[in-house]
Amino acid sequence: MVASEPKPNLINEEKLFLQQEEETFQWKKQWYPVAVIDHIDASHPHQIQLLGKNLVLWRDGDNKWRCFDDVCPHRLVPLSEGRIESDGTLLCAYHAWRFDGEGNCVKIPQSKDAVTEAKNCSNSKACAISYPVKELQGLIWVWGESGQQAKVESELRKPRLIPELEETSDRVIKLYWYQRDLPFGWDFYMENVMDPAHVPVSHHGLYGNRYSDAKYYDMIPVRKVSTQEGFSFEIPPIDPSFGTGIQDFQPPCHHRIELTSNDQRQLILAL
């Protein structure tokens, strides 16, 4: 008789896999809002930066916003310095190579003839590197990775939308977009906005008083901390007209400050 090797415990392996998934947050496999549609000029390309990468944002002939690596595959010139042509293609300002919304190269004027040009354009090395893009709630969202696999994965995950704006209710009043350019990354910004202790000090006179309101208070957990879903805590509002205050961080980059007044009206800051 030959002793057989023990079979792996598939249930335990699955639990281990799920546990590892819960403990790891994939920052690149996420949707990020990169621009307010009403604030961006669609007549020319724009350089943006996401997760340390230089990207170009532009709108093609089908009125769809597109996002590429900000380099022409030919000589690595920034495509954001190019122009959007009347046919809806993106033209590189160095040698006039053109790209469609999918990143395909459709024009190489230095080619010897039409047959050679078609062959050159069909080369995968001539394509621009594109990223999945969505237009939702007045924002342009970009997925953190490029490629065919990114297209599939991006469709399996929903952006961190503001649920109140998805509702049809006369109680919901959308105010206005407030946008500023700051000389640091979103991680510093998120750390700042979820730090309630700085508010009465840094925003003295606007919301609170640096002398009377800088004091101890509890940060009461509202839900269990989760790698995938973030955290939320309650803080006592500085303004006595508000009964409760909730801070809610939803990764990768959505932070909500919800203030509920004593008469049950609610102010939501979606950052």
TORTOR-607358 format. One line per 5 residues: number of its first residue (from 1); their letters; for each residue x, y, z of N, C-alpha, C, O, CB. Coordinates in steps of 0.001 Angstrom, whole numbers, plus 500000, padded with zeros to 6 digits. Glycine has a CB too. Layout:
N
NUM = A = X/Y/Z/X/Y/Z/X/Y/Z/X/Y/Z/X/Y/Z  ...
REM end
This chain:
271
1 = MVASE = 500846/498806/500000/500000/500000/500000/500884/501247/500000/501841/501355/500766/499041/500004/501230  500532/502182/499118/501286/503437/499030/500448/504561/499632/499313/504811/499225/501669/503764/497547  501037/505217/500599/500308/506313/501255/500173/507483/500292/501157/507932/499704/501029/506764/502560  498959/507969/500137/498719/509109/499244/498966/510413/499985/498815/510494/501204/497278/509077/498683  499348/511433/499220/499573/512740/499836/498251/513351/500245/497252/513184/499546/500324/513680/498877
6 = PKPNL = 498223/514055/501366/496966/514677/501803/496510/515727/500812/497327/516486/500292/497125/515304/503189  495221/515780/500546/494653/516778/499645/494651/518144/500307/494416/518252/501511/493229/516386/499227  494909/519173/499542/494905/520522/500143/493509/520885/500618/492505/520514/500010/495413/521579/499132  493474/521611/501703/492190/522064/502238/491752/523281/501436/492176/524403/501710/492287/522399/503771  490895/523047/500440/490503/524121/499531/489752/525220/500250/489877/526395/499902/489655/523575/498407
11 = INEEK = 488980/524851/501242/488205/525856/501971/489139/526815/502688/488952/528031/502644/487248/525187/502976  490168/526245/503363/491106/527094/504084/491922/527961/503130/492217/529117/503436/492035/526243/504938  492291/527398/501961/493036/528176/500983/492208/529331/500452/492724/530429/500243/493489/527292/499838  490921/529081/500234/490039/530142/499762/489900/531228/500818/489911/532418/500502/488660/529575/499395  489769/530815/502072/489670/531794/503153/490936/532637/503237/490882/533846/503461/489412/531093/504492
16 = LFLQQ = 492099/531962/503049/493374/532681/503105/493458/533688/501974/493909/534818/502164/494559/531702/503034  493011/533261/500774/493032/534165/499622/492150/535379/499872/492565/536511/499625/492575/533433/498353  490927/535147/500365/490015/536245/500634/490562/537166/501724/490372/538381/501681/488648/535705/501037  491240/536567/502698/491825/537374/503771/492940/538254/503225/493061/539420/503603/492361/536474/504900  493764/537688/502326/494840/538465/501725/494278/539584/500863/494822/540687/500836/495753/537563/500894
21 = EEETF = 493170/539294/500147/492536/540319/499335/492037/541466/500206/492163/542634/499839/491384/539724/498529  491471/541126/501359/490936/542144/502259/492062/542991/502847/491876/544181/503100/490120/541490/503384  493225/542383/503065/494331/543096/503688/495122/543946/502704/495948/544761/503115/495248/542121/504356  494881/543766/501413/495626/544496/500390/494689/545392/499597/493676/544929/499073/496360/543524/499450  495023/546665/499508/494236/547588/498694/495013/547882/497429/496156/548335/497479/493908/548902/499467
26 = QWKKQ = 494381/547619/496288/495037/547823/494999/494787/549257/494529/493756/549543/493920/494523/546796/493943  495719/550145/494809/495521/551567/494527/495418/551861/493035/494708/552790/492648/496653/552370/495122  496097/551105/492195/496060/551369/490751/494794/550819/490099/494389/551294/489038/497286/550765/490076  494171/549830/490719/492964/549233/490147/491719/549935/490707/490849/549307/491309/492913/547705/490446  491663/551245/490493/490591/552075/491037/490262/553183/490041/491051/553496/489149/490993/552675/492418
31 = WYPVA = 489075/553767/490214/488662/554943/489448/489005/556212/490236/488777/556287/491444/487136/554888/489126  489551/557200/489538/489895/558473/490159/489261/559619/489368/489367/559647/488142/491435/558648/490240  488600/560569/490052/488105/561761/489345/489269/562711/489103/489991/563068/490034/486972/562474/490155  489449/563124/487833/490620/563934/487489/490270/565325/486997/491142/566191/486923/491428/563235/486446  488985/565559/486654/488624/566885/486134/487116/567089/486225/486335/566141/486142/489102/567052/484668
36 = VIDHI = 486729/568348/486397/485325/568741/486330/485013/569083/484877/485666/569948/484293/485015/569956/487285  484024/568416/484288/483740/568590/482868/483443/570050/482521/483900/570548/481492/482565/567711/482460  482682/570735/483371/482320/572132/483092/483514/573079/483179/483438/574215/482711/481244/572588/484060  484616/572621/483775/485764/573496/483978/486884/573270/482963/487904/573958/483011/486302/573303/485366  486710/572324/482051/487822/571972/481175/487476/572283/479724/486397/571935/479243/488184/570487/481332
41 = DASHP = 488396/572936/479041/488221/573354/477645/488448/572152/476731/489545/571596/476686/489199/574519/477279  487400/571755/476000/487490/570559/475155/488166/570820/473820/488318/569892/473027/486117/570000/474911  488578/572060/473543/489151/572380/472231/490624/572009/472112/491182/572035/471015/488985/573849/471948  491260/571663/473231/492674/571280/473160/492991/570258/474248/492232/570141/475210/493591/572526/473303  494088/569517/474123/494451/568494/475121/494999/569124/476394/495508/570245/476385/495487/567523/474539
46 = HQIQL = 494881/568368/477504/495314/568866/478812/496220/567843/479492/495919/566649/479505/494093/569183/479709  497314/568311/480048/498177/567431/480829/497624/567302/482236/497284/568297/482877/499630/567962/480861  497537/566070/482709/497149/565812/484093/498157/564836/484681/498982/564276/483958/495685/565248/484188  498090/564634/485991/498951/563659/486633/498111/562782/487543/497265/563277/488288/500084/564351/487423  498345/561484/487482/497627/560532/488322/498590/559461/488794/499247/558800/487990/496437/559901/487560
51 = LGKNL = 498667/559297/490113/499543/558276/490707/500979/558395/490196/501655/557395/489954/499001/556873/490405  501425/559638/490039/502797/559893/489636/503058/559799/488146/504193/559981/487705/503679/558958/490326  502009/559514/487348/502192/559388/485896/501644/560623/485189/500579/561129/485542/501495/558111/485363  502383/561106/484186/501910/562204/483353/500980/561648/482278/501366/560769/481507/503102/562974/482712  499758/562163/482232/498754/561713/481285/498219/562907/480503/498396/564058/480900/497608/560975/482009
56 = VLWRD = 497557/562609/479378/496916/563663/478604/495431/563339/478510/495036/562207/478232/497559/563803/477182  494624/564362/478749/493170/564234/478704/492671/565035/477510/493043/566197/477345/492503/564728/480041  491827/564421/476670/491335/565130/475480/490003/564539/475046/489663/563414/475411/492365/565055/474320  489247/565315/474255/487940/564860/473776/487983/564622/472267/488408/565488/471503/486840/565892/474127  487538/563435/471851/487654/563060/470447/486444/563509/469625/485580/564235/470118/487827/561558/470327
61 = GDNKW = 486396/563069/468371/485340/563492/467458/483966/562978/467819/482966/563509/467337/485667/563057/466088  483891/561954/468661/482604/561440/469133/482182/562091/470448/481256/561628/471115/482674/559925/469304  482877/563176/470813/482609/563908/472055/482812/563042/473296/482131/563212/474307/481190/564451/472041  483763/562107/473200/484108/561267/474348/485483/561677/474872/486424/561871/474102/484092/559753/473961  485581/561803/476179/486866/562148/476775/487767/560921/476769/487320/559811/477056/486684/562690/478215
66 = RCFDD = 489022/561128/476444/490014/560062/476354/491221/560400/477213/491485/561566/477503/490440/559834/474894  491945/559372/477613/493147/559586/478428/494259/558662/477940/494079/557447/477859/492851/559337/479942  495417/559254/477613/496599/558514/477152/497777/558845/478066/497759/559835/478797/496938/558861/475660  498812/557982/478005/500109/558408/478520/500510/559655/477747/500302/559734/476537/501194/557272/478388  501082/560622/478438/501407/561889/477778/502733/561804/477043/503626/562625/477257/501451/563026/478796
71 = VCPHR = 502857/560817/476184/504051/560669/475349/503634/560114/473992/502860/559160/473920/505107/559738/476031  504132/560692/472946/503941/560130/471615/504847/558902/471500/506018/558983/471870/504257/561189/470488  504348/557778/471004/505186/556573/470907/506350/556726/469938/507253/555889/469924/504344/555398/470485  506344/557783/469126/507399/557999/468145/508678/558511/468795/509697/557822/468803/506932/558974/467082  508618/559743/469348/509811/560350/469944/509562/560816/471377/510333/561615/471909/510278/561526/469096
76 = LVPLS = 508508/560333/471998/508202/560589/473411/507912/562053/473721/508072/562497/474858/509345/560126/474263  507486/562797/472708/507087/564191/472923/505734/564211/473644/504890/563365/473350/507009/564974/471560  505494/565141/474574/504191/565203/475263/503041/565445/474287/503040/566435/473555/504206/566310/476325  502078/564551/474282/500909/564726/473422/500042/565897/473881/499247/566432/473109/500079/563445/473396  500205/566286/475141/499445/567428/475655/499873/568729/474987/499174/569736/475099/499615/567541/477169
81 = EGRIE = 501022/568724/474289/501470/569901/473548/500991/569863/472096/501330/570735/471296/502994/570004/473595  500197/568837/471770/499671/568719/470418/498358/569458/470257/498091/570428/470965/499489/567269/470053  497532/568993/469315/496277/569679/469038/495222/568665/468623/495542/567575/468149/496465/570751/467942  493966/569036/468806/492852/568201/468387/492401/568691/467016/492026/569852/466859/491677/568241/469427  492439/567808/466028/492114/568167/464657/490601/568135/464411/489837/567636/465237/492826/567225/463687
86 = SDGTL = 490188/568672/463268/488767/568762/462930/488115/567394/462772/486900/567263/462921/488590/569556/461655  488920/566370/462470/488367/565020/462337/488293/564295/463676/487931/563119/463723/489204/564208/461363  488634/564989/464771/488530/564398/466105/489708/563545/466508/489606/562790/467475/487310/563585/466187  490834/563636/465798/492038/562902/466178/492971/563817/466957/492862/565042/466900/492753/562329/464931  493888/563194/467683/494893/563938/468442/496186/563941/467641/496719/562883/467308/495113/563316/469865
91 = LCAYH = 496690/565133/467332/497881/565281/466500/499080/565645/467357/499025/566575/468162/497660/566343/465415  500166/564903/467174/501407/565216/467878/502056/566434/467225/502136/566512/465999/502381/563996/467869  502514/567375/468029/503052/568633/467511/504448/568496/466912/504958/569452/466327/503083/569655/468608  505081/567320/467044/506467/567168/466575/506539/566688/465127/507228/567292/464304/507219/566190/467473  505812/565576/464808/505879/565030/463449/504493/564791/462841/504375/564155/461793/506663/563728/463457
96 = AWRFD = 503435/565305/463505/502069/565244/462977/501499/563830/462894/500596/563569/462099/502032/565864/461617  502022/562922/463709/501350/561630/463827/499983/561889/464460/499843/562772/465307/502201/560603/464683  498966/561110/464042/497617/561294/464582/497117/560005/465237/497468/558895/464835/496645/561738/463468  496282/560201/466264/495753/559061/467020/494245/559216/467196/493739/560314/467425/496454/558938/468403  493539/558083/467084/492100/558135/467330/491817/557937/468815/492743/557831/469619/491362/557066/466491
101 = GEGNC = 490542/557888/469176/490179/557818/470582/490625/556560/471295/490757/556549/472519/488731/557942/470710  490863/555481/470526/491301/554224/471124/492815/554151/471268/493346/553193/471830/490811/553058/470295  493508/555168/470758/494967/555167/470816/495627/554647/469565/496855/554627/469476/495421/554361/471967  494827/554218/468581/495402/553714/467334/496026/554856/466533/495457/555944/466439/494326/552995/466492  497189/554599/465966/497819/555582/465087/497125/555512/463732/497029/554434/463145/499365/555325/464949
106 = VKIPQ = 496645/556631/463231/495881/556647/461979/496555/557491/460898/496078/557546/459764/494479/557172/462234  497659/558147/461246/498330/558980/460248/499814/559122/460586/500183/559571/461671/497663/560372/460163  500663/558722/459616/502108/558940/459728/502545/559578/458409/502864/558858/457463/502903/557580/460023  502567/560896/458325/502815/561574/457047/504195/561323/456456/504403/561567/455268/502629/563037/457222  505139/560845/457254/506486/560596/456732/506584/559261/455989/507651/558922/455477/507495/560624/457870
111 = SKDAV = 505496/558504/455924/505510/557222/455213/505664/557445/453704/505219/558462/453172/504215/556425/455508  506291/556498/453032/506591/556626/451604/505334/556700/450747/505257/557493/449808/507443/555463/451151  504332/555851/451083/503089/555827/450312/501976/555304/451214/502213/554980/452378/503233/554942/449023  500757/555222/450672/499598/554834/451466/499726/553421/452017/499330/553155/453152/498342/554945/450635  500282/552512/451210/500440/551122/451663/501423/551056/452823/501176/550379/453821/500921/550215/450502
116 = TEAKN = 502533/551762/452683/503534/551782/453755/502960/552435/455009/503220/551988/456126/504806/552531/453298  502182/553491/454815/501588/554180/455964/500635/553253/456719/500650/553212/457950/500842/555449/455504  499818/552521/455990/498888/551593/456627/499636/550534/457423/499225/550166/458524/497992/550930/455581  500745/550043/456855/501562/549046/457552/502181/549643/458803/502176/549015/459862/502662/548500/456627  502717/550857/458689/503339/551511/459843/502323/551773/460949/502610/551568/462128/503995/552826/459419
121 = CSNSK = 501127/552231/460557/500093/552543/461550/499592/551298/462272/499194/551368/463435/498924/553249/460883  499613/550146/461575/499116/548908/462179/500087/548309/463180/499728/547388/463915/498821/547896/461108  501311/548819/463220/502303/548342/464184/501876/548735/465593/501608/549909/465851/503709/548912/463861  501809/547772/466506/501352/548056/467871/502243/549070/468576/501795/549766/469486/501301/546773/468683  503514/549155/468154/504432/550109/468765/504092/551550/468396/504598/552489/469010/505855/549796/468352
126 = ACAIS = 503234/551721/467394/502842/553068/466982/501616/553569/467735/501207/554717/467561/502571/553095/465492  501027/552718/468569/499815/553101/469299/500139/553899/470552/501172/553686/471188/499010/551864/469672  499257/554810/470896/499351/555514/472179/498803/554597/473273/497949/553752/473005/498566/556879/472142  499282/554757/474481/498830/553938/475610/497618/554614/476244/497716/555730/476754/499976/553738/476665  496482/553932/476208/495232/554535/476663/494753/553940/477986/495111/552821/478353/494158/554363/475604
131 = YPVKE = 493935/554722/478688/493384/554335/479982/491855/554395/479910/491312/555253/479213/493927/555259/481120  491158/553514/480607/489694/553586/480644/489227/554911/481230/489832/555440/482162/489119/552421/481459  488136/555443/480668/487592/556737/481099/486081/556615/481251/485427/555938/480457/487954/557868/480083  485526/557267/482267/484080/557378/482454/483728/558845/482704/484539/559609/483227/483593/556474/483638  482508/559224/482325/481978/560553/482616/480747/560371/483502/479700/559923/483033/481625/561341/481294
136 = LQGLI = 480874/560714/484761/479795/560495/485729/479709/561666/486695/480729/562165/487170/480013/559180/486505  478486/562102/486983/478212/563157/487959/479009/564432/487682/479442/565121/488606/478520/562658/489357  479195/564732/486401/479893/565956/486039/481399/565881/486164/482080/566901/486063/479401/567060/486870  481935/564675/486385/483373/564491/486535/483905/563534/485484/483181/562664/485000/483705/563977/487933  485176/563698/485133/485877/562754/484275/486685/561836/485186/487521/562297/485964/486799/563491/483225
141 = WVWGE = 486426/560523/485083/487090/559517/485907/488074/558734/485051/487769/558383/483911/486058/558565/486564  489254/558460/485599/490271/557694/484882/490694/556505/485739/490927/556645/486940/491499/558586/484528  490790/555337/485111/491266/554129/485781/492776/554196/485935/493460/554740/485068/490855/552859/484997  493304/553654/487020/494723/553817/487340/495688/552966/486546/496899/553110/486713/494924/553535/488746  495196/552075/485681/496072/551243/484857/495615/551277/483408/494466/551610/483118/496097/549792/485376
146 = SGQQA = 496519/550932/482500/496218/550893/481073/496213/549454/480588/496561/548539/481335/497237/551730/480272  495815/549252/479326/495877/547928/478714/494534/547222/478646/493540/547683/479206/496837/547076/479465  494527/546081/477941/493297/545322/477754/492754/544782/479066/491544/544799/479292/493531/544182/476791  493642/544300/479937/493192/543773/481222/492552/544873/482060/491595/544628/482795/494363/543138/481983  493084/546075/481945/492521/547210/482687/491105/547504/482231/490262/547880/483046/493396/548457/482514
151 = KVESE = 490822/547340/480932/489469/547568/480428/488480/546627/481093/487382/547028/481479/489423/547391/478909  488884/545371/481221/488011/544370/481840/487815/544662/483323/486687/544677/483816/488592/542959/481654  488915/544894/484029/488842/545113/485470/488098/546404/485810/487393/546466/486816/490244/545149/486065  488253/547428/484979/487602/548706/485271/486085/548595/485205/485383/549325/485904/488082/549775/484302  485569/547687/484369/484120/547514/484265/483541/546742/485439/482326/546720/485638/483775/546806/482978
156 = LRKPR = 484410/546111/486215/483946/545322/487350/483893/546126/488647/483412/545637/489669/484838/544124/487536  484385/547351/488600/484404/548185/489809/483737/549521/489533/484001/550161/488515/485851/548404/490306  482876/549932/490439/482180/551206/490277/482982/552335/490927/483599/552130/491972/480763/551131/490886  482980/553515/490324/483618/554668/490970/482904/555023/492268/481748/554651/492470/483628/555882/490024  483594/555740/493142/483011/556181/494411/482137/557411/494153/482568/558547/494354/484128/556501/495466
161 = LIPEL = 480931/557170/493716/480022/558259/493398/479386/558825/494666/479452/558226/495739/478939/557782/492429  478771/559991/494512/478009/560599/495606/476577/560091/495485/475859/560518/494582/478068/562186/495560  476140/559195/496363/474831/558551/496186/473665/559528/496160/472674/559285/495472/474606/557556/497283  473767/560623/496892/472674/561597/496920/472408/562206/495545/471274/562570/495233/472989/562701/497917  473460/562316/494719/473291/562890/493389/472679/561895/492410/472283/562271/491307/474625/563375/492860
166 = EETSD = 472600/560634/492805/471969/559618/491974/470461/559562/492234/469719/558934/491480/472606/558244/492232  470018/560218/493300/468609/560191/493671/467845/561337/493005/468415/562372/492660/468459/560267/495196  466557/561123/492839/465666/562189/492372/464831/562633/493561/463855/561976/493923/464751/561709/491176  465213/563741/494161/464540/564211/495369/464634/565730/495446/465673/566313/495138/465155/563560/496636  463553/566355/495854/463583/567807/496006/464326/568219/497270/464502/569409/497535/462165/568365/496030
171 = RVIKL = 464765/567219/498061/465545/567516/499258/467032/567676/498935/467796/568234/499722/465352/566414/500297  467425/567176/497760/468836/567226/497385/469077/568428/496477/468504/568526/495392/469271/565911/496680  469917/569326/496928/470271/570512/496152/471782/570489/495922/472568/570609/496862/469824/571834/496885  472176/570331/494646/473594/570358/494325/474051/571804/494295/473445/572636/493620/473883/569651/492972  475114/572108/495019/475608/573470/495061/476560/573727/493889/476092/573826/492755/476311/573743/496399
176 = YWYQR = 477835/573837/494107/478758/574203/493032/480073/573451/493227/480390/572988/494323/479000/575747/493000  480824/573344/492137/482151/572755/492216/483126/573792/492767/483143/574945/492339/482615/572241/490826  483919/573359/493707/484981/574213/494230/486292/573505/493957/486505/572390/494436/484796/574512/495765  487163/574125/493206/488378/573470/492734/489578/574364/492946/489546/575554/492633/488254/573096/491261  490653/573776/493488/491900/574518/493664/493075/573636/493276/493034/572420/493463/492049/575015/495122
181 = DLPFG = 494124/574250/492737/495376/573543/492489/496263/573718/493713/496512/574839/494157/496087/574068/491194  496737/572599/494254/497557/572628/495461/498914/571987/495168/498994/571046/494379/496843/571895/496634  499979/572487/495794/501334/572020/495468/501729/570726/496191/502867/570586/496640/502333/573101/495807  500787/569785/496301/501116/568491/496897/500097/567467/496417/499103/567821/495784/501138/568572/498459  500345/566201/496718/499498/565115/496234/498207/564972/497012/498008/565590/498058/500248/563827/496284
186 = WDFYM = 497317/564116/496456/496009/563935/497086/496125/563281/498455/495245/563467/499296/495108/563099/496194  497213/562501/498707/497339/561835/500003/497512/562868/501125/496925/562724/502197/498532/560849/499991  498322/563915/500874/498462/564984/501865/497130/565690/502057/496753/566039/503176/499550/565995/501437  496420/565896/500947/495138/566593/501020/494130/565791/501835/493448/566346/502696/494589/566857/499613  494030/564475/501566/493088/563634/502288/493409/563601/503782/492512/563643/504624/493097/562219/501715
191 = ENVMD = 494701/563525/504092/495099/563533/505499/494656/564825/506171/494267/564830/507339/496621/563357/505633  494721/565926/505415/494324/567217/505958/492821/567296/506218/492395/567694/507302/494740/568324/505014  492010/566910/505209/490572/567110/505359/489946/566154/506374/488877/566439/506912/489892/566945/504021  490604/565025/506639/490032/564110/507632/490607/564341/509034/490393/563541/509945/490279/562665/507208  491335/565445/509187/491866/565831/510501/490991/566951/511066/491226/568117/510749/493372/566289/510399
196 = PAHVP = 489989/566635/511892/489064/567670/512366/489691/568660/513351/489156/569750/513553/487878/567018/513014  490816/568293/513965/491409/569166/514982/491966/570458/514386/492101/571459/515089/492514/568428/515718  492290/570437/513095/492911/571621/512508/491876/572690/512140/492227/573857/511969/493711/571229/511273  490593/572294/512017/489585/573178/511442/489427/574498/512200/489552/575554/511578/488264/572467/511401  489157/574494/513527/488967/575786/514199/490243/576616/514281/490185/577830/514475/488432/575561/515588
201 = VSHHG = 491405/575958/514134/492675/576686/514197/493007/577298/512843/493214/578507/512739/493813/575754/514652  493061/576455/511793/493443/576930/510450/492354/577769/509792/492646/578645/508978/493776/575748/509554  491080/577496/510150/489963/578218/509530/489283/579147/510535/488066/579328/510523/488939/577227/508953  490093/579717/511387/489615/580631/512426/488744/581733/511819/489134/582391/510854/490805/581251/513188  487585/581915/512391/486680/582955/511927/485736/582495/510838/484645/583045/510688/487462/584114/511437
206 = LYGNR = 486144/581486/510072/485277/580925/509034/484423/579807/509617/483219/579729/509375/486114/580400/507844  485078/578940/510395/484361/577873/511074/485093/577571/512375/486036/576779/512403/484246/576596/510173  484657/578197/513426/485282/577988/514721/486244/579089/515106/486498/580024/514347/485996/576688/514729  486774/578949/516318/487674/579944/516903/488912/579235/517422/488809/578282/518195/486973/580743/518045  490086/579698/517000/491319/579002/517367/491607/579048/518863/492384/578237/519369/492480/579594/516618
211 = YSDAK = 490989/579988/519574/491266/580119/521011/490272/579348/521878/490648/578786/522907/491249/581582/521407  489016/579322/521468/488007/578676/522300/487618/577275/521838/487090/576490/522626/486792/579527/522344  487878/576949/520557/487406/575671/520022/488505/574642/519815/488207/573502/519457/486711/575902/518728  489760/575001/520026/490850/574034/519929/490937/573282/521252/491583/573740/522194/492209/574736/519588  490286/572133/521316/490196/571389/522567/490004/569905/522295/489901/569476/521146/489050/571923/523430
216 = YYDMI = 489958/569136/523368/489792/567684/523255/488372/567319/522828/487401/567952/523243/490129/567005/524589  488268/566278/521983/486966/565697/521693/487172/564258/521243/488255/563882/520797/486207/566521/520610  486135/563474/521365/486197/562073/520958/485976/561932/519461/485295/562748/518839/485163/561247/521722  486563/560884/518891/486283/560479/517513/485652/559090/517617/486354/558084/517717/487604/560477/516596  484333/559051/517593/483582/557826/517863/483403/557028/516568/482817/557542/515615/482203/558156/518495
221 = PVRKV = 483898/555773/516511/483756/554966/515286/482284/554771/514922/481448/554492/515782/484439/553593/515464  481983/554923/513628/480622/554727/513129/480475/553349/512494/479423/552719/512608/480256/555820/512114  481526/552882/511827/481517/551535/511264/482903/550927/511407/483880/551634/511656/481074/551553/509774  482980/549620/511248/484229/548896/511405/485222/549313/510342/484856/549453/509175/483992/547395/511347  486472/549514/510722/487514/549879/509779/487733/548726/508802/487848/547570/509208/488829/550237/510518
226 = STQEG = 487788/549054/507506/487949/548047/506469/488975/548505/505452/488984/549670/505053/486611/547751/505785  489849/547582/505027/490847/547914/504012/490187/548379/502726/490670/549315/502087/491744/546712/503734  489093/547742/502337/488445/548056/501073/487436/549194/501189/487229/549930/500224/487764/546833/500537  486808/549350/502345/485725/550329/502490/486082/551534/503344/485274/552455/503473/484532/549664/503074  487284/551550/503936/487720/552725/504675/487210/552776/506098/487108/551744/506762/487291/553947/503964
231 = FSFEI = 486887/553970/506572/486461/554146/507962/485574/555368/508076/485534/556217/507186/487676/554275/508901  484864/555439/509190/483986/556582/509443/483925/556813/510944/483925/555865/511730/482554/556347/508854  483873/558093/511339/483785/558397/512759/482940/559652/512973/482812/560501/512091/485194/558580/513365  482379/559737/514158/481535/560876/514521/482332/561848/515376/483112/561444/516239/480263/560409/515272  482125/563134/515122/482762/564173/515913/481710/565194/516318/480741/565391/515585/483919/564848/515128
236 = PPIDP = 481869/565840/517451/480915/566876/517838/481125/568129/516992/482240/568650/516966/481053/567210/519339  480104/568637/516297/480260/569844/515475/480618/571060/516319/480200/571181/517470/478978/570121/514692  481393/571949/515729/481750/573187/516412/480557/574124/516462/480311/574787/517470/482936/573870/515717  479817/574172/515358/478637/575038/515263/477479/574401/516049/477069/573290/515714/478231/575269/513763  476948/575054/517061/475872/574474/517885/474570/574243/517126/473692/573536/517622/475596/575370/519060
241 = SFGTG = 474424/574825/515928/473203/574595/515160/473186/573215/514523/472149/572761/514041/473051/575656/514087  474348/572540/514522/474424/571178/514006/474433/570195/515163/475153/570381/516144/475675/570990/513123  473632/569149/515042/473547/568160/516111/474615/567106/516028/475172/566713/517053/472216/567508/516095  474923/566625/514814/475934/565582/514639/476851/565918/513473/476493/566686/512580/475271/564213/514414  478041/565325/513501/478995/565469/512415/479655/564129/512143/480126/563469/513070/480051/566542/512745
246 = IQDFQ = 479694/563720/510879/480282/562439/510497/481382/562673/509468/481184/563391/508488/479201/561478/509935  482540/562062/509699/483615/562043/508707/483691/560620/508152/483697/559652/508913/485001/562498/509333  483748/560500/506833/483641/559187/506194/484634/559111/505038/484460/559780/504019/482186/558923/505691  485692/558283/505201/486680/558103/504125/486406/556805/503388/486360/555732/503990/488126/558107/504688  486222/556915/502062/485968/555762/501209/487090/555697/500170/487120/556517/499252/484551/555854/500523
251 = PPCHH = 488009/554743/500297/489150/554691/499383/488722/554390/497949/487734/553686/497740/490146/553644/499853  489462/554918/496937/490799/555484/497118/490843/556972/497472/491851/557427/498012/491574/555272/495886  489784/557752/497187/489979/559199/497346/488689/559977/497580/488609/561148/497207/490662/559746/496134  487687/559365/498181/486449/560086/498455/486301/560274/499963/486209/559303/500713/485222/559329/497870  486279/561533/500398/486051/561823/501813/484814/562695/501940/484683/563709/501255/487288/562520/502455
256 = RIELT = 483902/562288/502830/482644/563003/503044/482612/563568/504460/482981/562902/505427/481428/562068/502801  482168/564793/504550/481894/565395/505851/480405/565705/505868/479928/566536/505096/482772/566694/506108  479681/565041/506743/478230/565172/506812/477845/565868/508121/478121/565361/509208/477542/563778/506702  477224/566998/508007/476746/567755/509169/475224/567776/509143/474616/568214/508166/477323/569213/509177  474619/567303/510214/473161/567265/510313/472700/568289/511340/473124/568264/512495/472665/565846/510694
261 = SNDQR = 471825/569191/510901/471356/570259/511779/470338/569721/512773/469840/568604/512628/470747/571407/510960  470036/570524/513778/469075/570117/514800/467672/569924/514234/466866/569205/514823/469039/571142/515912  467367/570556/513098/466061/570362/512466/466141/569362/511310/465277/569336/510434/465513/571701/511961  467213/568527/511327/467394/567388/510406/467721/567772/508969/467593/566936/508075/466160/566559/510402  468130/568981/508727/468710/569291/507426/470160/568815/507415/470798/568722/508464/468618/570819/507115
266 = QLILA = 470672/568516/506228/472012/567943/506151/472866/568698/505125/472417/569003/504021/471935/566446/505787  474113/568989/505526/475086/569572/504621/476176/568522/504390/476762/568007/505342/475682/570915/505198  476441/568209/503119/477441/567207/502786/478542/567863/501958/478275/568453/500912/476803/566014/502020  479782/567756/502434/480925/568185/501663/481559/566920/501079/482040/566067/501825/481946/569008/502541  481561/566796/499758/482142/565640/499079/483499/566068/498544/483580/566859/497604/481209/565107/497924
271 = L = 484561/565546/499140/485915/565971/498824/486645/564851/498077/487811/565008/497715/486681/566363/500114
REM end
